[in-house]
């Protein structure tokens, strides 16, 4: 993080005002404009010299030789750090949590999907979601024969449930499903999903001594676990809404943003970053050079279920967006359900 100690209080104040002015109006910052504000008592000449100093320090850059200045990535970073500090949010600590679950049978994919839809509707910005199921701890495993001859696997974790369909050459009987469930639970309770997958071959060797059919079943379970664990990134990208944002108001720019958001490696890097806000050049993707990602984690009972990011221009109103995120997440239907609340208080707010 950028240390604000490099700036005097006067320069820091001027930088904060300059960035907010640019965020509000999208017009390069000029000394005359700032001098006309009632909250700055310095003359236009003094402000002009201070803006030049901020430019020399790398916080601003001049668009044209005789034109105004705009914030650099360093300038935005200083502003964001100041905003987060005032809100008492440290790096990586923007998260929303549900701490108690009255009924641990909620479908985790549905919870994440509903939350994503609410955020997309509220902000009209591209939303990227990366599920983090590999580290969830297994509470119980249940196998249930289906009418079609396949078998449903239901894995209850401390954060909610995951289910899928297993395909075997011979359908399981009810007795076989019960026996396999009981045997599995003695081996996997308390493990993470990743640990369960990593140890499944060894587990199968010990179980199939008593349950001869378990070897084939284990292969199907392994394939289903891989689906649960694989990095799963979903995106909500409203092209029409993107065109309404000044920075993205042409088809080519929207195409570039769409391409960047569709790249799994780029989005994983951004969502796994330590900082709550990843700005411009920090994303290390030329297509996102003038964009930012505001991200937060969604936690249930101490388990990180998903990382969610909102993509927007680097001129985005960070302060208002973060405040609005808190307000939205504290009132979602999913949050009240998971915390067994009827009010809007966000127990996970830090």
Secondary structure, DSSP 4 states (H G I P E B T S, - for coil): ---GGGS-HHHHHHHHHHHHHHHHH-S-B-HHHHHTSTT--S-HHHHHHHHHHHHHTTSEEESSTTS-EEE-HHHHHHHHHHHHHHTT--TT--EEEE---SSTT-BHHHHHHHHHHHHHHHH-SEEEEEE--TTPBEEEEEEEE-TTS-EEEEEEETTEEEEEEE--SSPPPHHHHHHHHHHHHHHHTT-BHHHHHHTHHHHHHHHTTT-TTHHHHHHHHHHHHHHHHS-EEEEE--HHHHHTSGGG-SHHHHHHHHHHHT-HHHHHHHHTSSSSEEEGGGG--GGGTTEEEEEEEEEETTEEEEEEEEEEETTS-HHHHHHHHHHHHTT-HHHHHHHT-SS---TT--
